Amino acid sequence: MSIINIKERGVKGDGASLETEAIQKVIDSLNDGDTLVFPAGYYVTGTLALRSNITIKIERHAEIVGSRNIEHYRENGFYHNEMKKTISLIYALDCENITIEGPGKIQLSGDAFSDYDLYKPGYLGDIELTKEEAEQMVVGITKRPTQPIFFNNCKNIKFDGLKIFNSPCWTLVFSNCENVTVQNIYMDNPNRLPNNDGVHCSASKNIKVTNCTFLCGDDCFAGTCITNWDGVCENIEISDCLMSSRSAAIRFGHLSSKVRNISVKNVKIIRSNRAIALFSGDDGLVENAHFEDIEADTKIYAGWWWGKGEPIVICAKDATGQVKNVSFKNCKFVHENPALFVGTNNNVSDIRLDNCIFKAEKGSTLEYYRGKMDLQPNVPDLTEAPFEFGDDIYVDDAKVLVDGEEI
């Protein structure tokens, strides 16, 4: 068990040289139990593969910088059901006992793979937008690293004390993993860039996320089975976090994903399109999800975002899947649109709210979406709703909350 300074192994950290090969050579030389230290400097690199039983320590004033040239990245061999060929900056396949810790930074260079001159007006058509509204739009993307920090079939993975910036796509991804800890992380991603989830756990179990800040264009935390539809994502604890998202701050379930045994406590959500979203499609399941001491405010962002200012969306519409045994306790929501609980044939059940406060506030973009419900991805487009803001609402067999009152 040795502590190895990477600069003493010939890596410069000068911010000018592309050092992928030199860094990879040092990683490959590590023995079980070794700690690889990145001292102050800027380490520009392309794709790096990790190995089992090591610790990577990024010291203060040290920054691992993802190359801004996509040609410096390579496919890692994992085929992703949604993103197809997986391209990462840092990845591990079939490994165990890996820690990456701070207090330094990882810069993922997402702005290099986006086009801010190409944005999607979404459902707004050809209306003239204000400068503020135009700056809320989803921007275009070029070829990019699709899973910047990616682990598949790994055990005992820990991220602690890092600052992670500017992700071009899903940021920290744990696929088919077990025993994952993410703590004391500060993450700041471009808020107009699509798909840059903060933490995405797919078909993984025993996940703990605590004392983190996530500022993301897409979901801050997502639990699904996108990389393995036959798997289960389960035993998830999230606590003491601050989140802001142009999509959902917290999302569980997607299509046929099975997600269960969820605890979310003491989380503050600010200016998010949706605060909490639970979705189930055909053969999907979200169950045993409990939320306590949540404080959230939502905002409708102009453009092609999933979500329209709802504090909670629970949706299994037009699906054989289920959402069941969900509770909210001691929660406060300030929201632009009402919470939606939407199911088919009673497949949304046992939803409980205890001491929850809902306060409706109208924002500047509400008029663009008045009379529309957003149930994406279960319903592929905005759906006409038989209500105006604050009216009594009925949707199929579902109950909907308005200002905390069950209709």
GUPAVEX-83276 format. One record per atom (N, C-alpha, C): residue in one letter; x negated, y, z. Coordinates in steps of 0.05 Angstrom, whole numbers, plus 32768, in hexadecimal, padded with zeros to 4 digits. Last residue first. Layout:
BEGIN
AXYZ
...
This chain:
BEGIN
I8496814E7FA5
I84AF81537F96
I84BE81397F93
E847481617FDE
E847A814B7FCC
E849581507FBF
E844B819A7FE5
E8466818E7FE9
E846B81787FD5
G841B81B17FD8
G841C819F7FEF
G843781927FF4
D842481CD7FA9
D842081DC7FC2
D842381CA7FDB
V843F81937F92
V843C81B07F8B
V843A81BF7FA6
L843381527F7D
L843281657F93
L843081817F88
V845C81207F61
V844781347F5D
V844981487F74
K846880DB7F54
K846D80F37F65
K845581067F61
A847B80B77F19
A846780C17F2C
A847280D97F3C
D849580A07EF0
D849D80977F0A
D848B80A37F20
D849480D97EC7
D849A80BC7EC8
D84A280B47EE5
V848E810F7EEE
V848181027ED7
V848580E47ED9
Y84A9814A7F05
Y84AC812D7F05
Y849E81237EEB
I84A681847F2E
I849A81747F18
I84A181577F1B
D84BC81C67F3A
D84BE81A97F41
D84B581997F28
D848B81FA7F2A
D84A681ED7F28
D84A481D17F34
G8458820E7F28
G846682107F41
G848282037F41
F8459821C7EE4
F8449821D7EFC
F845B82207F15
E848D81F37EC7
E847C820B7EC7
E846D820B7EE2
F849781B37EA8
F849781C57EBE
F848881DE7EB8
P849081827E8B
P84AA818E7E8E
P84AB81A17EA6
A845781847E61
A8462817F7E7B
A847D818E7E7F
E843681647E2C
E844A81787E34
E845681707E4F
T83F181557E34
T840D814B7E33
T842081617E3B
L83B481547E0F
L83C681617E23
L83E381597E1E
D83A081117DFE
D83A2812D7DF9
D83B3813A7E0F
P839E80DB7E0D
P838880E67DFE
P838981047DF9
V83A680C37E4D
V83B580CF7E37
V83A180E07E27
N837980B27E6A
N838F80A07E65
N83A180A97E4E
P834E80D67E75
P834E80C87E5B
P836780B67E57
Q8380810A7E72
Q836A80FC7E65
Q835880EF7E7A
L83AC81267E82
L83A9810B7E8D
L839380FB7E7F
D83C181637E8C
D83A981567E82
D83A6813B7E90
M83FD81837E77
M83EF81727E8A
M83D781657E7D
K841781C47E6B
K840881AD7E61
K83FD819D7E79
G842D81F37E7B
G843F81DF7E71
G843181C67E66
R83F5821B7E69
R840F82197E77
R842182047E6A
Y83C482267E55
Y83CB82097E59
Y83E682067E67
Y83BE825C7E52
Y83B8824C7E3A
Y83C282307E3D
E83C8826F7E86
E83DC82737E71
E83D782627E58
L839982657EA3
L83B082547EA7
L83C482577E90
T836D82867EA1
T837182747E8B
T838A82627E8D
S836D82A37ED2
S836F82B17EB8
S8375829F7EA0
G839582817F04
G837D828C7EF9
G838182977EDD
K83BD827F7F3E
K83BC82807F21
K83A2828D7F18
E83BF82507F72
E83B6826B7F6A
E83B3826B7F4C
A83DC822B7FA6
A83DA82307F89
A83D2824D7F84
K83C582017FD7
K83CC821D7FD2
K83C782237FB4
F83D081CD8003
F83CE81D47FE7
F83D681F17FE3
I83B781A68037
I83C281C08030
I83BC81C58012
C83C4816D805E
C83B881788047
C83C68192803F
N83D281468087
N83C78160808D
N83B7816C8076
D83CD8111805D
D83D181178079
D83C38132807E
L83E780E9802B
L83DB81038031
L83E2810A804D
R83E080AD8006
R83E880BA801F
R83D980D48022
I83F9807C7FDC
I83EA80957FDC
I83F380A57FF4
D840F804A7FC8
D8402804E7FE3
D83EF80657FE3
S840380497F81
S841180427F99
S840180477FB2
V840E80437F3E
V840180557F52
V841080527F6C
N842F80227F23
N841480197F26
N8402802E7F35
N846680267F16
N845E80267F32
N8441801C7F36
N8469802C7EDE
N847280137EEB
N846780107F07
T843480597EDD
T8448804A7ECD
T844F80317EDB
G8424809A7EF9
G8420807D7EF5
G843680727EE2
V840580D07F17
V841480C77EFF
V840F80A97EFA
F840081077F39
F840080EB7F3F
F841180DE7F2A
L83DE81447F3B
L83EE81327F2A
L83EA81157F34
A83E181857F59
A83D7816A7F59
A83EA81587F48
P83E981C07F2E
P83F081AE7F44
P83E181937F42
N83B681F17F1F
N83CC81E07F17
N83D281CC7F2D
E8392820D7F3F
E83A1821B7F2B
E83B9820B7F21
H8387820B7F87
H838881FF7F6D
H839882107F59
V836981F87FC2
V8373820F7FB4
V837182097F96
F837181C97FF5
F836E81CD7FD8
F837981E87FD0
K835981A4802A
K836381BE8022
K835D81C38005
C8366816C8055
C835B8177803C
C836881928036
N83728142807B
N8365815C8082
N83578168806A
K8370810C804F
K83748115806B
K8364812F8070
F838980E08021
F837D80FA8024
F838481058040
S8383809E8006
S838C80B0801B
S837C80CA801A
V839B80667FE2
V838B807E7FE1
V839580917FF6
N83B180337FCD
N83A480377FE7
N8390804E7FE6
K83A580307F85
K83B4802A7F9E
K83A3802E7FB7
V83B0802D7F42
V83A2803D7F56
V83B280397F70
Q83A97FFD7F0D
Q83B580077F25
Q83A3801B7F34
G83B87FEB7EC7
G83A77FED7EDF
G83B67FFA7EF6
T83D67FEF7E9A
T83DC7FD87EAC
T83CB7FD97EC5
A83EF80307E87
A83DA801D7E8B
A83E380067E9D
D840980617E85
D840780517E6D
D83F2803C7E6F
K83E3807F7EBA
K83F980807EA6
K83F3806F7E8E
A83C880847EE8
A83C7806A7EDC
A83DE80687EC7
C83AA80B67F0E
C83B780B07EF5
C83B380937EED
I83A580EC7F35
I83A580CF7F37
I83B680C57F20
V838481267F41
V839281187F2C
V838F80FA7F31
I838281607F68
I838181437F68
I839081397F4F
P838181967F58
P8372818D7F6F
P836E816F7F70
E837781AB7F14
E8387819B7F27
E837681957F40
G836481C87EE8
G836781D67F01
G837781C67F16
K836581A17EBE
K837181BC7EBB
K837881C77ED6
G833E81707E9C
G8346817D7EB4
G835081997EAF
W8309816D7E6F
W831E815D7E7D
W8324816B7E97
W830081A47E42
W82F881967E5A
W830F81847E63
W82FA81C97E15
W82FF81AD7E13
W82F5819D7E2B
G8312820A7E2D
G830381F77E1C
G830A81DA7E20
A830E822D7E6B
A8316822C7E4F
A830582187E3F
Y831C820F7EA9
Y8308821A7E97
Y831282187E7A
I8340821B7EE2
I834382117EC7
I832E821F7EB6
K832882077F22
K832A821C7F0E
K832E820F7EF2
T832F81F97F68
T832E81F17F4C
T833282097F3A
D831081EB7FA6
D832081FD7F96
D831A81F77F78
A831281C47FE3
A830D81C67FC6
A831C81DE7FBA
E82FC819B8015
E830581B6800F
E82FE81BC7FF2
I830A8162803A
I8303816C8020
I830D8189801E
D8313813D8065
D830581568069
D82F98160804E
E831381018040
E8318810E8059
E83078128805B
F832B80CC801B
F831F80E68019
F832780F68033
H8325808B8003
H832D809B8019
H831D80B5801A
A833C80547FE0
A832D806D7FDD
A833780817FF2
N835080207FD0
N834380257FE9
N8330803D7FE7
E8347801B7F89
E835580157FA2
E8343801B7FBA
V835280197F46
V8345802A7F5A
V835580257F74
L834D7FF37F0B
L83557FF47F27
L834580087F37
G83637FDC7ECA
G83527FEA7EDC
G835D7FEA7EF9
D83837FC67EA3
D83737FB47EB3
D83607FC17EC7
D838680047E84
D838D7FE87E82
D83797FD77E91
G836E80357EB3
G837A802D7E9A
G838280107E9B
S836D80657EE6
S836D80497EE0
S837B80447EC5
F834E80987F0C
F835A808F7EF3
F835880717EF0
L834A80CF7F34
L834A80B27F35
L835A80A87F1D
A832881097F46
A833680FC7F30
A833380DD7F34
I832481477F66
I8322812A7F69
I8333811D7F54
A8322817B7F4B
A831381757F63
A830E81577F65
R831681937F0A
R832581827F1B
R8314817E7F34
N82F481C07F03
N830B81BC7EF2
N831F81AA7F00
S82DD81E67F3C
S82DC81CE7F2B
S82F681CB7F1B
R82CE820B7F66
R82D382137F4A
R82CF81FB7F37
I82B281DE7F94
I82B781F97F8C
I82BA81FC7F6E
I82BA81B47FCA
I82BB81B57FAD
I82C281D17FA5
K829D81937FFF
K82A781AC7FF5
K82A481AD7FD7
V82A9815C8029
V829F8165800F
V82AD817F8008
N82B581368053
N82A7814F8057
N82998158803E
K82B480F68033
K82B98107804B
K82A88120804A
V82CC80BE8015
V82C180D8800F
V82C880EB8026
S82C6807B8006
S82C9808E801C
S82BC80A88015
I82E180427FE8
I82D6805C7FE4
I82DB806E7FFD
N82F2800D7FCE
N82E480127FE7
N82D3802B7FE6
R82E980077F86
R82F780037F9F
R82E580097FB7
V82F780007F42
V82E8800F7F56
V82F7800D7F70
K82F37FEA7F02
K82FD7FE27F1C
K82EB7FEE7F31
S830480027EC1
S82F280017ED8
S83017FF97EF1
S832080097E92
S83247FF07EA0
S83117FED7EB8
L8322804E7E98
L832B80387E87
L832E801E7E98
H8305805D7ED4
H830580657EB8
H830D804C7EA7
G82F580717F17
G830580627F03
G8304806E7EE8
F82EF80AF7F36
F82ED80927F39
F830080867F24
R82CD80ED7F3F
R82DE80DC7F2E
R82D980BE7F34
I82C6812D7F56
I82C481117F5E
I82D781017F4C
A82CA815A7F36
A82B481597F49
A82B0813C7F51
A82D581567EF1
A82DF814F7F0C
A82C7814F7F1F
S82BE818A7ECE
S82D081747ECA
S82DC816D7EE5
R829C81B07EDE
R82AF81B97EC9
R82C281A27EC2
S828F81B37F25
S828F81A57F0B
S82A381B27EF8
S826C81B17F61
S827B81C27F4F
S827881B57F33
M826381A07FA7
M826681987F8B
M827481AE7F7B
L8240818B7FE0
L824C81A27FD2
L824C819B7FB4
C8249815A8014
C823F81637FFA
C824E817C7FF1
D82558133803D
D8245814B8042
D823881568029
S825880F3801B
S825D81058032
S824B811D8031
I826E80B78002
I826580D17FFA
I826B80E48012
E826780737FF6
E826A8087800B
E825E80A28001
I828280387FDC
I827680527FD5
I827C80667FEC
N829180017FCA
N828380097FE3
N827380227FDE
E828B7FF47F83
E82977FF37F9D
E82847FFB7FB4
C829C7FE17F44
C828E7FF67F52
C829A7FF97F6E
V82957FA57F21
V82A57FB47F35
V82927FC97F41
G82957F8C7EDC
G828B7F907EF7
G829E7F9F7F09
D82A67F8A7EA9
D82AC7F737EB9
D82A37F777ED6
W82917FB67E90
W82AE7FB67E95
W82B67F9E7EA6
N825C7FD97E98
N82627FBC7E9D
N82807FBA7EA4
T8258800E7E92
T82427FFE7E87
T82477FE07E8A
I828780217EAB
I828380267E8F
I826D80147E83
C82A180207EDB
C829380077ED2
C828D80097EB4
T829880557F0B
T82A680487EF6
T8299802C7EF1
G829580907F2D
G829380747F31
G82A580657F1D
A827380CE7F2D
A828680BC7F1F
A8280809F7F26
F8269810F7F43
F826680F37F49
F827B80E37F3A
C8271813A7F20
C825A813A7F33
C8254811E7F3D
D828081387EDB
D8286812F7EF6
D826D81307F08
D826081707EB8
D827381597EB9
D827581507ED6
G8240819A7EC6
G8254819E7EB2
G826981887EB2
C823181A67F0D
C823081967EF4
C8245819F7EE0
L821181A57F46
L821D81B97F34
L821B81AE7F18
F820E81887F84
F821081817F68
F821E81987F59
T81E9817C7FBD
T81F781917FAE
T81F681887F91
C81EE814F7FF6
C81E481567FDB
C81F5816E7FD0
N81F8812C8022
N81E981458025
N81DD814E800B
T81FB80EB8002
T81FF80FD8019
T81ED81168018
V821180AF7FEB
V820980CA7FE2
V820F80DD7FF8
K820A806B7FE2
K820C80807FF7
K8201809A7FEC
I8224802E7FCE
I821A80487FC5
I821E805C7FDC
N82327FF67FC4
N822380007FDB
N821480197FD3
K822E7FE77F7D
K82397FE57F98
K82267FEE7FAD
S82447FF17F38
S82307FF07F4D
S823D7FEF7F69
A825D7FFE7F09
A825C7FE27F11
A82467FDE7F26
S823B803A7F09
S824C80297EF9
S8247800C7F02
C8237807B7F1F
C823380607F27
C8246804E7F17
H821A80B77F13
H822D80A47F07
H822680887F0F
V821180F77F2A
V820B80DB7F30
V822180CA7F23
G821F81217F02
G820981227F16
G81FF81067F1D
D822881227EBA
D8230811A7ED5
D8218811C7EE9
N8229813F7E87
N8212813F7E99
N821B813A7EB6
N825181417E5F
N824781277E68
N823181287E7C
P824381817E3F
P8255816A7E45
P824581527E4E
L823181BE7E5A
L822781A77E4B
L8238818F7E52
R823C81E97E79
R824B81E77E60
R824481CE7E50
N821A81E97EA5
N823781E57EAA
N824881E57E91
P81DF81C67EAD
P81ED81D97E9C
P820B81D57E9E
N81D481B47EF3
N81D681AD7ED6
N81E481C37EC6
D81B481A97F2B
D81C081C07F1D
D81BE81BB7EFF
M81B0818B7F6A
M81B181877F4D
M81C0819E7F40
Y818E81767FA0
Y8199818E7F95
Y8198818B7F76
I819481437FD1
I818F814A7FB5
I819C81657FAE
N819B81257FFF
N818C813E8000
N818381477FE4
Q81A080E47FE2
Q81A380F77FF8
Q8191810F7FF5
V81B780A97FCE
V81B080C37FC2
V81B580D77FD8
T81AC80647FCB
T81AE807C7FDD
T81A580947FCE
V81C680257FBD
V81BB803E7FB2
V81C080547FC6
N81D37FE97FB8
N81C57FF77FCD
N81B680107FC2
E81CF7FD57F75
E81D87FCE7F90
E81C67FDD7FA4
C81E87FDC7F30
C81D47FDF7F46
C81E17FD97F61
N82017FE37EFF
N81FD7FC87F0A
N81E87FC87F20
S81E280207EF9
S81F2800D7EEB
S81EC7FF17EF6
F81DD80607F09
F81D880467F15
F81EC80327F0A
V81C0809D7EF7
V81D380887EEF
V81CA806D7EFC
L81BE80E07EFA
L81B580C87F09
L81C980B27F04
T81D880F87EC7
T81BE80FE7ED4
T81B380E67EE3
W81F280F87E86
W81F480EC7EA1
W81D980EE7EAF
C81CE812F7E66
C81E3811B7E66
C81E5810F7E83
P81A681547E6E
P81B481547E54
P81CC81417E53
S819D817B7EA9
S81A081617E9D
S81AF81637E82
N818681A47ECC
N818881A77EAF
N818B818C7EA0
F816181897F04
F816C819E7EF5
F817281977ED8
I815A81777F47
I815C816D7F2C
I816C81817F1B
K813381717F7F
K814281857F6F
K8142817B7F52
L8135813F7FB3
L812C814A7F9A
L813E81617F91
G814181217FE1
G8134813B7FE4
G812B81487FCA
D814180E17FC7
D814280F07FE0
D8133810B7FDC
F815B80A57FB0
F815380BF7FA8
F815680D27FC0
K8151805F7FAD
K815680767FBE
K814B80907FB1
I8168801D7FA7
I815D80347F99
I8164804D7FAA
N81747FE37FAB
N81657FF37FBF
N8157800A7FB1
K81727FC57F6A
K817A7FC57F87
K81687FD87F97
C818C7FC57F27
C81777FCA7F3A
C81837FCA7F57
N81A77FC67EF5
N81A17FAD7F03
N818A7FB07F17
N818B80027EDF
N819D7FEC7EDA
N81947FD37EE8
F818580477EE2
F817E802E7EEF
F819380197EE8
F816D80857ECA
F817F806E7EC6
F817480557ED3
I817180C47EB8
I816580B47ECE
I8177809C7ED2
P818C80D07E85
P817180DA7E8C
P816380CB7EA2
Q81AA80B57E57
Q81AA80AE7E73
Q818F80B67E7F
T819E80CD7E26
T81BA80C87E2D
T81BE80C07E4A
P817A81017E0A
P817980EB7E1D
P819480E67E28
R819981127DCA
R819081187DE5
R818A80FF7DF4
K81AA81377D91
K81A1811D7D9B
K819281227DB5
T81D3816E7DA8
T81C381617D94
T81BB81457D9F
I8213818C7DB6
I81FB817D7DBE
I81ED81717DA6
G823881C97DC4
G823081B27DB3
G821781A57DBE
V825D81D87E01
V824A81DE7DEB
V824481C47DDC
V829C81EB7E18
V828981D57E15
V827781DB7DFD
M82A4822F7E31
M82A982197E1E
M829482037E1F
Q829E825B7E4F
Q82A782437E5D
Q82A8822B7E4B
E829482867E30
E827D827B7E3F
E828582637E50
A82C682937E1E
A82B382877E0B
A829C827A7E1A
E82D982AD7E4D
E82E582937E44
E82D282857E31
E82B982DB7E4F
E82B982C87E65
E82C382AD7E5D
K82C882F47E20
K82AC82EB7E23
K82AA82D67E3A
T830882DA7E0A
T82F782EE7E18
T82DB82E37E1A
L831C82C37DCA
L831482BE7DE5
L830582D67DF1
E835282BF7DA0
E833A82CE7DA6
E833482CC7DC4
I8366827E7D88
I836B82977D97
I835082A57D9D
D836682507D6B
D835782677D60
D835C82817D6F
G8366821E7D9D
G836A82267D81
G8359823E7D79
L836382097DCE
L836A82257DCD
L836D822F7DB0
Y835181D87DD8
Y836E81DA7DD3
Y837681F77DCE
G831081E37DC1
G832381D07DCD
G834081D67DC5
P82E581FF7DB1
P82FB820E7DBD
P831181FD7DC8
K82A481EC7DBA
K82BF81E17DB3
K82D581F27DC1
Y826A820A7D9C
Y827A82037DB3
Y829681FB7DA9
L822E82197D89
L824382067D80
L825381FE7D98
D820982357DA2
D821782437D8D
D822E82327D82
Y81EF82147DC4
Y820382267DD0
Y821182377DBB
D81DE81D57DC1
D81E181EB7DAE
D81F781FD7DB8
S81AC81AA7DDF
S81C781B67DDD
S81C781CE7DCB
F817C819A7DF1
F818B81877DE2
F81A981907DDF
A816581BE7E12
A815781B87DF9
A816781A67DE7
D818181BD7E40
D818781D27E2E
D817A81CE7E13
G816B81927E5F
G8184818E7E50
G818A81A47E3B
S813C81877E7D
S813A81967E63
S815381937E52
L813381717EAE
L813C815F7E99
L8140816D7E7E
Q810781737EE2
Q811381847ECE
Q811981737EB5
I810381667F24
I810481587F0A
I8114816A7EF8
K80D9817D7F5B
K80EF81807F47
K80EC816C7F30
G80CB816F7FA2
G80C6817B7F87
G80DE81787F75
P80C9815A7FD6
P80DC816F7FD0
P80D9817C7FB4
G80E9811C7FC3
G80E081377FBF
G80CB813F7FD4
E80E880D97FA7
E80ED80ED7FBC
E80E081077FB6
I80FE809B7F97
I80F480B47F8A
I80FC80CA7F9D
T80F380577FA1
T80FA80707FAD
T80EE80877F9D
I810680157F97
I80FA802D7F8B
I810580457F99
N81177FDC7F9B
N81077FEB7FAE
N80F780027FA1
E81177FBC7F5A
E81207FC07F75
E810D7FD17F85
C812F7FB07F16
C811B7FB77F2A
C81287FB97F46
D814A7FAF7EE4
D81447F967EF3
D812D7F9A7F07
L812E7FEA7ECB
L813F7FD37EC5
L81367FBB7ED6
A812A802F7ED0
A812180157EDB
A813680017ED5
Y8113806F7EB7
Y812680597EB9
Y811980417EC7
I811380B27EA1
I8109809F7EB5
I811D80887EB8
L812B80C27E71
L811180CD7E79
L810480BA7E8C
S814C80977E40
S814880A27E5B
S812D80B07E5D
I817E807E7E19
I8165808D7E18
I8162809B7E33
T81A180477E01
T819B80577E19
T817F80637E17
K81D280427DD0
K81B6803D7DD7
K81AE80517DED
K821080527DED
K820280417DDA
K81E5803D7DE2
M8230806C7E10
M821B807C7E05
M820A806C7DF0
E825580427E1D
E825E805C7E14
E8248806B7E05
N823880137E29
N825280117E1B
N825C802C7E10
H81F4800F7E1A
H8208801C7E2B
H8222801C7E1B
Y81C07FE47E1C
Y81D57FED7E0B
Y81ED7FF67E1C
F817C7FEE7E2B
F81977FE87E36
F81AC7FF47E23
G814C7FFE7E15
G81557FE37E10
G81707FDC7E1B
N813C80327E17
N813280207E2C
N813C80047E29
E8122805B7DE2
E8138804A7DED
E812C80377E02
R80F980947DF2
R80FE807B7DE5
R8116806C7DF2
Y80E180D77DE4
Y80F180C37DF4
Y80F480AA7DE4
H80CB80FA7DC2
H80BA80F17DD8
H80C880DD7DEB
E80F2810C7DA1
E80DF80F87D96
E80CD80ED7DAC
I810A81367DBB
I8116811B7DBD
I810581057DB2
N80E981647DDF
N80E881587DC5
N80F3813B7DC7
R80E181777E11
R80F681837E02
R80F881797DE5
S80D381487E45
S80CC81557E2C
S80E481617E1F
G80DF81557E89
G80E681467E71
G80DF81557E58
V80B3815D7EBC
V80C1816C7EA7
V80C6815A7E8F
I80AB815E7F00
I80AA814C7EE9
I80BD81587ED4
E8089818A7F28
E80A181877F17
E809B81737F01
A807681A67F67
A807181927F51
A808B818E7F42
H808381C47F91
H807581D27F7B
H806C81BE7F65
R807F818D7FBC
R808881A87FB8
R807681B57FA3
E8078814C7F9A
E807381607FAF
E807E817B7FA8
I809881137F91
I8093812B7F82
I809081427F97
K808980D07F96
K808C80E97FA6
K808481017F95
I80A180927F8C
I809780A97F7D
I809D80C17F8E
T809280527FA2
T809D806B7FA9
T809180817F97
I80A2800D7F90
I809180257F90
I80A1803D7F9A
N80BC7FDC7F81
N80AC7FDF7F99
N80997FF67F9A
S80BB7FD57F38
S80C57FD07F53
S80B17FD87F69
R80B3800D7F0A
R80B07FF17F12
R80B97FEE7F2F
L80CA80377ED4
L80C180327EEF
L80BE80147EF4
A80B880577E98
A80C4803F7EA4
A80B8803A7EC0
L80C580947E78
L80B480857E8C
L80C4806E7E97
T80C680BD7E3F
T80D180A77E4D
T80BD80997E5F
G809C80F77E46
G80B380EA7E39
G80BB80D27E4B
T808781317E6C
T808781147E64
T809F810D7E54
V8061815D7E91
V8072815A7E7A
V8070813D7E6F
Y805C81737ECD
Y8055815A7EC0
Y806881557EA9
Y803E81A67EEF
Y805581A17EDD
Y804D81897ECB
G802F81AB7F36
G802881AB7F1A
G804281A57F0A
A801D818C7F74
A802681A47F65
A801C81A47F48
P801D81437F6D
P8017815D7F7B
P802081747F6A
F803E810A7F70
F803A81207F5C
F803581397F6B
V802A80CC7F87
V802F80E77F8E
V802A80F97F76
L8042808D7F92
L8036809D7F7D
L803E80BA7F82
T8037805A7FBF
T804580747FBB
T803580847FA7
D803E80127FBF
D802F802B7FBA
D804280437FB8
G805B7FE37FC4
G80587FF47FDB
G8049800E7FD7
D80377FC07F93
D804E7FC17FA5
D80487FD17FBD
N800D7FEC7F6B
N80137FD37F79
N802C7FD67F8B
L8009800C7F2B
L8010800C7F48
L80147FF07F52
S8001800F7EF5
S7FEB80057F05
S7FF280037F23
D802E80267EDF
D8029800A7EDA
D80137FFE7EEC
I8024805B7EEE
I803B804C7EF9
I8037802E7EF6
V7FF880677ECD
V7FF580677EEA
V800C80587EF7
K801080637E9A
K7FF980527EA1
K7FF580507EBF
Q8035808C7E9C
Q803E80707E9B
Q8028805D7EA3
I801380B87E9A
I802480B37EB2
I802D80967EB3
A7FFC80B27E67
A7FEB80B27E7F
A7FFB80AD7E98
E802980B57E45
E8018809D7E46
E8007809B7E5F
T803E80E97E50
T804E80D07E54
T803C80B87E57
E802E811E7E4E
E801E810A7E5D
E802C80F07E62
L802181547E28
L8034813F7E2B
L802581277E37
S800981907E46
S800381777E3A
S801B81647E3D
A801D81BB7E64
A801981BE7E47
A801681A37E39
G801F81B27E9A
G803681BD7E8D
G803481C17E6F
D7FF781977EB4
D7FF181B37EAC
D800981C17E9F
G7FED81647EC8
G800281747ED3
G7FFF81917ECD
K7FC5813B7EBC
K7FBF81577EC0
K7FD481677ECF
V7FAE80FD7ED2
V7FC5810C7EC8
V7FC1812A7ECF
G7F8480E17EE9
G7F8080ED7ECF
G7F9880FB7EC3
R7F8B80D17F1C
R7F8A80BC7F08
R7F8A80C87EEC
E7F9180FD7F3B
E7F7780EF7F3E
E7F7580D77F2B
K7FC4810A7F31
K7FB0811A7F24
K7F94810D7F26
I7FE180E77F51
I7FE080E17F34
I7FCB80F27F26
N7FCB80C97F8A
N7FCF80E37F7E
N7FCC80E07F60
I7FE680957FAF
I7FD6809B7F97
I7FDE80B77F8C
I7FE2806E7FE5
I7FED80887FDC
I7FDB80927FC6
S7FEE80277FE9
S7FDD803E7FE6
S7FED80577FDF
M7FEF7FE88000
M800080008000
M7FEE80198000
